[in-house]
Amino acid sequence: MASRITAVLGPTNTGKTHYAIQRMLAYRTGIIGLPLRLLAREVYDRIVAERGPSVVALITGEERIVPSRAAYWVCTVEAMPEGMGADFLAIDEIQLCADPERGHVFTDRLLHARGLHETLFLGAETMRGAIAAMVPQAQFMRRDRMSELSYTGSKKISRMPSRSAIVGFSVENVYAIAELLRRTKGGAAVVMGALSPRTRNAQVEMYQNGDVDYLVATDAIGMGLNLDINHVAFSSLTKFDGRRMRHLQPEELGQIAGRAGRYKDNGTFGVTGEAPPLDDALAEAICEHRFRPVKKLQWRNSDLRFSSVKRLIASLEEKTEDQWLTRVRESDDLAALKALAADTEVAARATDGPSIKLLWDVCRIPDFRGISRGEHAGLLTHIYNDLHQLGHVSSNWFGLQVRRIDRTDGDIDTLSKRLAYIRTWTYVAQRKGWLVDESRWRDETRAVEDRLSDALHGALTQRFVDRRTSILLRRLKQKESLLADVNDKGEVTVEGEFVGRLEGFRFRMDKAGSPDEAKTLRQASVKALAPQFNLLADRFYNAPDPEIDFTEQGGLMWGDAAVGKLVAGSDPYKPGIEVFVDDEAGEDVAAKVQRRLQHFIDRKIAAGFEPLMSLKNDETLTGAAKGFAFRMAEGFGVIPRGEVAEEVKALDQDARGALRKHGVRFGQFTIFMPPLLKPAPTRLRLVLWSLSKGLSEFPESPPPGLVTVPAAKDAVMGYYAMAGYRAAGERAIRIDMLERLADMLRDQDSRGGFEASADMLSITGMTLEQFADLMEGLGYKAERSEREKVKSVTQVVPGAASRTDDTPVMDHDAAAAGAIVATDETPSADIVDDGVAPVAETEVLTEEPGGIPDELEDKDVTAEPADAAVSETEMEVFYTFTWGGRGQKQNRPQGGKPARGKGKPKGKGRSQGDRSKPQSFSAKPKREKAIDPDNPFAAALAGFKKD
């Protein structure tokens, strides 16, 4: 059969490579040369899948798989064995004859490589004239593109359609684009010519199976790699070709853009990033595959002379007179030969044909490392000297080089460099006869490359792929229902990927790398969470009130999650609700949450302020009583007496009796309702009061159970009354305890002076100095003095109490009228039930006349007295209290007459008292109207007095 030469020409996506493979398999033997190691591996895998690995060989610079029965050889063009005599031979991408770097190799195959029965040259239509001129006997076959290619202009990367390939022309550019796609689109696969086939295949598989929808690549994808790409976008129109920056030729752009579209699926191309839009004429030429024909083929003499190094160099630099051929510029292997020839030792060794041929073979080792020509020449010198002197490369030295890079730690750049280095040693191991145990070293270098390839794939995936976002976006685009799950901790997973947490009805997304990534992740998450929001709203609506609470800042909590906050309404007792519900949850969910919270707070106010609401809504109250009831409601059940002195004065006994029936206590300092002093109503009162005042930060209620608390100087006016306290000096005292103290002060000589009793200190829980400060805050003068301490103190057995907390707190106005207020009106029992600690019982102390024991003066009144007798010479501090006025007259206790049988205090510095007549509280009604008809004790006492 006569040998037939056919040039199969046409644009991309015409099935040329597939046609060549089928033609080769129709013969008993065949060889095909491909432009890239990556493409060679892809074709090898396809043929192995059809015919099995026992008959298929793979030869590239770094791989050599040659079974004993090999019939079909898949090679890179540079690695094609010569003189094999195969029945079929094919060269792919023959237009690379015009490439400045590698063109001379393709031109040599065009001129000299032939199959015994059939030869195919596959490539672009631009090669028709050159092939016709250089291979006159060649026949031509035109193959048309199976799909259309169209230009779409410029698009932002963030708006890039799925199944797109974005092309960059530097490693830095590729990485930057991949990082941006990770943040906005969930990630991208990375394909570069420098990657090993194992890494490249792993990245491509990730793209092909849909783990990511984007591919970032160099112009390596233009060389026959078959991928499911719908759109190709150029991020730049210039590239560095190893010597200078240059603009891409139209045919180069067409070759890369042609990767868009697969089989009969149409494809598009465009630009992105900083790349300017293409000219209309250029875009049209790419769409119609019209390019300038190739006029010059790169050529280098292949008839080499090895008689001397000089003659070898001369033969490599030989010129041609053929008008179609142009001598290739100085290539890397020729530059290495010149560098080694200048070395004295190498020159001394390379003196005969075999040694010069060996030198040329060493110089053809590619500079995979790309460090510098000097570094590369030094490496080649070492290899050549070993081969020439030992007959092989030193195993110890070679093993050391391999072991130095057999590490999988480090970042992408580190792993990429190690992978480039191992390619050098893999190439050396593939050369026949260069190593003693070459099969072992081939396996070992291949294993190191595989480990580094896997590590690099892992590093690329970790850096440039957000699997979570990628999965969610893919499901969204497929319009599938996303499956979300929320565990008991509020952790949200969508399609098995953790995306964040639900805090009430607000989704708190897991940390994202950028705003774009966060937007993408949230978009996918909230769509999946829509059913969860509705289920959660139903559960919340049916939740019992104890599961819901309010904070002292007006927040509304469901367990540990904030679900809303209180806002001021038109009525202080009807606050509004602002819900914390994501917009994506929908209006129905927000409305349901709002209704449930409104029910909760309405019931909370109704229960907490039940006595006050009953008072406010009592239709039987009339006149001044009704007005005062509304005044109490405005004050949330606690009003300092000084603020309503005139209103209190206007109340007659009937009005007062009606108000007392609702639990209103007319104290000397405060008008209040004792049940509302419990911690729960106090906490709620402070929140409602803060809302009505429009405060930005709500003051918190004092800790429950404390009789006095430190008085803050910067407290909001009215705060202590709402908290159930009255500020006096450095501390604030609880209202009900203050009224008890007022009852004790009633019978004291406020003009002549009196000392604090143990009961006074006991109910306040203060030291003598703290009590003196409190009294000064209430309007008294405190005169500090010293005297000799009594000689002895007899301690009564602890536990024998002289009084109990059953002592009634006197209603100030009723006491002024001569009535005894029943003990069930005292707040102690109710308050204790709600967490307020009762006043501690005080041990009974017996003392000699003259003052308070020293144990009560400087210590807490509950402290145990000392066992030892007091020295006769010790001095004790005591205070004498007199009414001081100072604008506090309205708060002065009633009475003021000296107690019977008591004189002025003993000791030095006793106060002479305020000689002016003390004023009584002006709000007290006249005695004849002071009898409360509803108080049997008052009526009985009045009857006795009348008799």
SULWO-V941477 format. One record per pair of residues at least 6 apart in sequence whose ideal C-beta (glycine too) atoms are under 6 Angstrom apart, sorted by the first residue. I is the first residue (numbers start at 1). J is the second residue. D is the distance in Angstrom with one decimal. If there is no record, write none. Layout:
i;j;d
I;J;D
I;J;D
This chain:
i;j;d
1;117;5.1
3;117;6.0
4;118;5.1
5;119;4.5
5;135;6.0
5;137;5.7
5;138;4.5
6;120;5.4
6;139;4.9
6;141;5.7
7;121;4.5
7;131;4.8
7;138;5.1
7;140;5.1
8;16;5.2
8;120;5.8
8;122;5.1
8;141;4.6
9;123;6.0
9;125;4.8
9;128;5.9
10;142;5.9
10;143;3.8
11;145;4.8
11;258;5.5
11;289;4.1
12;258;2.9
13;145;5.3
13;146;5.6
13;147;6.0
13;261;5.6
14;143;3.9
14;145;5.6
16;122;4.5
16;143;6.0
17;92;6.0
17;224;5.7
20;90;4.3
20;120;5.2
20;122;5.7
24;30;3.6
24;32;6.0
24;88;4.7
27;87;3.9
27;88;4.3
28;87;5.7
29;71;4.9
29;86;4.5
29;87;4.9
30;72;5.2
30;86;5.4
30;88;3.6
31;73;4.2
31;86;4.5
31;89;5.3
32;74;5.8
32;90;4.4
33;75;5.5
33;77;4.1
33;80;4.7
33;91;4.8
34;40;4.5
34;92;5.0
35;93;4.4
35;96;5.8
35;223;4.8
36;223;5.0
37;60;4.5
37;76;5.6
38;197;5.7
38;200;5.2
39;223;5.9
39;224;4.8
40;60;5.5
40;74;5.4
40;76;5.3
41;197;4.1
43;74;5.2
44;58;4.5
44;74;4.3
47;56;5.0
47;72;5.8
48;56;5.1
54;67;5.2
54;69;5.6
55;69;5.6
55;71;4.6
56;72;5.1
57;66;4.6
57;70;3.9
57;73;4.7
58;65;4.3
58;74;5.3
59;75;4.5
59;79;4.8
60;76;4.7
60;79;5.4
61;79;5.8
61;427;5.1
62;423;5.1
62;426;4.1
62;427;5.3
64;430;4.5
77;105;5.5
77;106;6.0
77;109;6.0
78;105;5.4
85;116;5.9
86;115;5.7
87;115;6.0
87;116;5.1
87;117;4.8
88;115;4.6
88;118;5.1
89;113;5.8
89;115;3.4
89;119;5.0
90;120;4.1
91;109;5.0
91;121;5.4
92;122;4.7
93;123;5.6
93;223;5.8
94;121;4.4
94;123;3.6
94;127;5.6
95;123;4.3
95;124;4.3
95;126;5.9
95;127;5.0
96;106;4.7
97;103;5.2
97;106;4.5
97;107;4.6
97;110;5.9
97;297;4.4
98;294;4.9
103;298;2.8
104;298;4.8
104;299;5.5
104;300;3.9
104;328;4.3
107;297;4.6
107;298;5.8
107;299;5.1
108;302;5.0
126;251;5.9
126;291;5.1
126;293;5.0
126;294;5.0
127;294;5.5
129;293;4.9
130;294;5.0
130;297;5.8
130;324;5.9
131;138;5.4
133;324;5.4
134;324;6.0
146;263;5.8
146;264;5.4
147;261;4.2
147;264;5.4
147;265;5.7
147;266;4.8
148;266;4.7
149;267;5.3
149;287;5.4
150;268;5.3
150;287;5.9
151;283;4.0
151;287;6.0
152;268;4.7
152;270;4.3
153;270;5.3
153;277;5.9
154;271;5.0
154;277;5.3
155;270;5.8
155;272;5.5
157;180;5.5
157;272;5.5
158;184;4.8
161;231;5.4
162;213;3.9
163;213;5.9
163;230;4.2
164;214;5.6
164;231;4.2
165;215;4.3
165;217;5.8
165;229;4.7
165;232;5.1
166;177;5.3
166;216;5.2
166;233;4.8
166;235;5.7
167;217;5.9
167;234;5.3
167;256;5.8
168;174;4.3
168;177;5.8
168;235;4.9
169;236;5.5
169;239;3.7
174;216;5.2
177;216;4.9
177;235;6.0
178;188;4.7
178;190;5.5
178;216;4.5
178;464;4.1
181;188;4.1
181;214;5.0
182;464;5.1
182;466;5.4
183;513;5.5
183;514;4.2
183;516;4.9
183;517;4.2
184;516;4.3
185;214;5.7
186;466;5.2
186;469;3.8
186;470;3.1
186;473;5.0
187;212;4.7
187;464;5.5
187;465;3.2
187;466;5.2
187;470;5.1
188;212;5.5
188;214;4.0
188;216;4.9
188;464;5.7
189;203;4.3
189;206;5.0
189;207;4.0
189;212;5.5
189;215;5.1
190;203;5.6
190;216;5.4
190;460;5.2
191;200;5.7
191;203;5.8
191;217;4.1
192;218;4.9
193;218;6.0
193;220;3.9
196;419;5.9
196;449;5.7
196;453;4.3
198;450;5.7
198;453;3.8
199;453;4.2
199;456;5.0
199;457;4.8
202;457;4.2
206;212;5.8
207;215;5.1
212;465;5.8
212;470;5.5
219;256;5.6
221;259;5.4
222;255;4.3
222;256;3.9
228;262;5.4
229;259;5.3
229;260;5.3
231;260;5.6
231;268;4.8
232;257;5.1
232;259;5.7
232;260;4.4
232;269;4.4
233;270;5.4
233;272;4.3
234;271;5.0
234;275;5.1
235;272;5.6
235;273;4.1
235;275;5.7
236;275;5.3
237;248;5.5
237;275;5.4
238;245;5.4
238;247;5.4
250;282;5.9
250;285;5.8
250;291;5.4
251;291;4.2
253;286;5.9
254;286;4.6
257;269;3.8
257;286;5.4
260;267;2.9
260;268;5.8
260;269;5.4
261;267;2.6
271;277;6.0
296;326;4.6
297;324;5.7
297;325;5.5
298;328;4.5
299;320;5.6
299;325;3.9
300;328;4.8
301;315;5.5
301;318;4.3
304;315;4.9
305;311;4.6
305;315;4.6
306;312;5.8
306;353;4.6
306;356;4.5
306;357;5.0
309;341;4.7
309;350;5.4
309;356;5.9
312;356;5.9
316;334;5.3
319;327;5.6
332;367;5.7
333;363;5.0
333;364;4.7
336;363;4.2
336;377;5.8
336;380;5.7
337;363;4.4
339;377;3.9
340;346;4.8
340;380;6.0
340;381;5.8
343;381;5.7
349;355;5.8
349;388;4.7
350;356;5.0
350;359;4.7
359;384;5.9
362;380;5.3
362;383;5.5
362;384;4.6
365;427;5.9
367;376;4.5
368;420;4.8
368;423;4.2
368;424;5.0
369;420;5.3
369;421;5.7
383;393;5.8
386;393;4.7
386;394;5.2
392;435;5.7
392;436;5.2
393;434;5.6
393;435;5.7
395;436;5.7
401;425;6.0
402;425;5.4
405;418;4.4
405;421;4.9
405;422;5.7
406;448;4.9
408;451;5.6
408;455;3.9
412;459;4.8
415;452;6.0
415;455;5.4
415;456;4.4
415;459;5.8
418;452;5.4
419;452;4.7
422;448;5.3
422;449;4.9
425;445;5.1
426;445;4.4
426;449;5.8
428;434;5.8
429;441;4.4
429;442;4.7
429;445;4.8
435;441;4.9
468;497;4.1
469;520;5.4
469;521;5.4
471;495;5.5
472;494;6.0
472;524;3.3
475;482;5.4
476;524;5.4
482;494;5.5
482;528;3.6
483;495;5.9
484;494;4.9
484;528;3.8
484;529;5.3
484;532;5.6
485;493;5.1
486;492;5.3
486;502;5.6
486;532;5.5
490;501;4.7
490;502;4.7
491;501;5.6
492;499;5.3
492;500;5.3
492;502;5.7
494;525;5.8
494;528;4.5
499;510;5.7
499;525;4.5
500;507;5.9
500;508;5.3
500;509;4.1
500;510;4.5
501;508;4.9
503;561;4.9
504;558;5.9
504;561;3.5
504;562;5.8
504;563;4.2
504;580;5.9
505;581;4.2
505;585;5.7
506;580;5.4
506;582;5.4
507;582;5.6
509;521;5.9
509;522;5.4
512;518;3.8
512;521;5.5
526;584;3.8
533;585;3.9
533;589;5.0
537;589;4.4
537;592;4.7
540;596;6.0
541;592;5.3
541;596;4.9
545;600;5.8
548;558;5.6
548;600;4.9
549;557;5.1
550;556;5.6
552;698;6.0
552;700;4.6
553;698;5.0
554;565;5.3
554;566;4.2
554;687;5.4
555;562;5.4
555;565;5.0
556;563;5.6
556;564;4.2
556;565;6.0
556;597;5.4
562;580;5.6
563;580;5.6
564;577;5.5
564;578;5.8
564;579;4.3
564;580;5.4
564;597;5.1
565;578;5.2
566;575;4.4
567;576;4.4
567;578;5.1
568;691;4.5
569;575;4.9
569;576;4.5
572;688;5.5
572;692;4.5
573;605;5.5
575;691;5.6
577;594;5.2
577;597;4.7
577;598;5.2
579;590;5.4
579;593;4.8
579;594;4.9
581;589;5.9
581;590;4.3
581;593;5.6
608;680;5.9
608;681;4.4
608;684;4.8
611;663;5.1
611;673;5.3
611;675;5.3
612;637;4.6
615;629;4.9
615;662;4.2
616;629;5.8
616;633;4.3
621;629;5.4
621;658;6.0
624;650;5.1
624;651;5.4
624;655;5.2
625;655;3.8
625;658;5.0
625;659;5.9
628;647;5.6
636;685;4.6
636;689;5.8
637;673;4.5
637;676;4.0
638;672;4.7
638;721;5.3
639;671;4.7
640;670;5.7
640;721;5.4
641;669;5.8
641;670;5.8
641;671;5.7
642;890;5.1
645;923;5.1
648;923;4.3
649;923;4.4
653;929;5.5
653;932;5.7
657;932;5.4
657;934;4.6
663;673;4.9
664;673;5.9
665;672;5.5
665;674;5.9
666;811;5.6
666;812;5.7
666;813;4.4
667;739;4.3
667;812;5.4
668;742;4.3
668;812;4.1
669;726;5.9
669;738;5.6
669;891;5.7
670;735;4.8
672;735;5.7
674;827;3.2
674;830;5.9
675;830;5.4
677;724;4.5
677;827;5.8
677;831;5.8
678;831;5.9
678;834;3.5
679;704;4.0
679;834;5.6
679;835;5.0
682;701;5.1
682;724;5.2
683;701;4.8
685;722;5.6
686;701;5.3
686;722;5.4
689;722;4.8
690;698;3.9
699;716;5.9
699;719;5.0
701;723;5.6
702;709;4.6
702;723;5.7
704;835;4.3
704;836;5.7
705;836;5.4
705;837;3.8
707;734;5.3
707;737;5.1
707;764;5.9
707;765;4.7
708;731;4.5
708;733;4.9
709;732;5.4
710;731;5.8
711;727;4.2
711;730;6.0
711;731;5.4
711;732;4.4
720;727;4.9
720;732;5.1
724;735;5.3
725;732;4.0
725;734;5.6
726;733;5.9
726;738;5.5
728;774;4.9
728;777;2.9
728;778;5.0
729;773;3.8
729;774;5.3
729;776;5.6
729;777;3.3
730;773;5.3
736;827;4.4
737;763;5.5
739;809;5.0
740;763;5.3
740;809;4.9
742;893;5.3
743;810;4.4
744;760;5.6
745;893;4.4
746;893;5.2
746;895;4.9
747;899;5.9
748;754;4.1
749;898;3.9
749;899;5.8
750;883;4.0
750;896;5.0
751;913;4.4
751;914;5.9
752;898;5.1
752;904;5.8
752;913;5.0
753;880;4.3
753;882;4.8
753;905;5.6
753;911;4.8
753;913;5.1
754;881;5.7
755;851;5.9
755;878;5.8
756;771;5.4
758;842;5.6
758;856;5.7
761;771;5.8
761;856;5.5
761;861;4.2
762;842;3.9
762;861;4.9
763;839;4.8
768;857;4.1
772;782;4.0
772;879;4.7
775;782;5.5
775;881;5.3
776;782;5.3
779;884;5.7
779;886;5.9
779;888;2.7
779;891;5.6
780;881;4.8
780;883;6.0
780;884;5.4
781;882;5.0
781;884;3.8
782;879;4.9
782;881;5.7
783;880;4.4
783;911;4.0
784;879;5.7
785;878;5.8
785;907;5.2
785;908;5.5
785;909;3.9
786;875;4.8
786;877;5.6
787;907;3.5
789;854;5.8
789;870;5.1
789;874;4.2
789;876;4.3
790;848;4.8
791;872;5.4
792;869;5.0
793;853;5.7
794;846;5.2
795;865;5.5
796;844;5.0
798;843;5.6
800;844;5.6
801;841;4.7
802;844;4.1
805;828;5.4
805;838;5.3
805;839;5.6
806;823;5.9
808;821;5.7
808;823;4.3
808;826;5.4
809;826;4.6
810;821;5.6
811;821;4.2
814;821;5.1
816;894;5.4
816;924;4.9
817;930;2.8
818;941;5.3
819;932;5.9
819;935;5.1
819;937;5.9
819;938;3.0
820;937;4.5
828;838;6.0
832;838;4.9
840;862;5.2
842;861;5.7
845;853;5.5
847;853;5.3
850;906;5.4
851;878;5.0
854;876;4.6
855;865;4.1
857;877;5.6
880;905;5.0
880;910;5.4
880;911;4.7
882;911;5.1
882;913;4.3
882;914;5.6
883;892;5.6
883;914;5.6
883;918;5.3
889;919;4.8
894;920;5.7
896;918;4.6
904;910;5.9
931;938;5.5
931;942;4.9
932;938;4.9
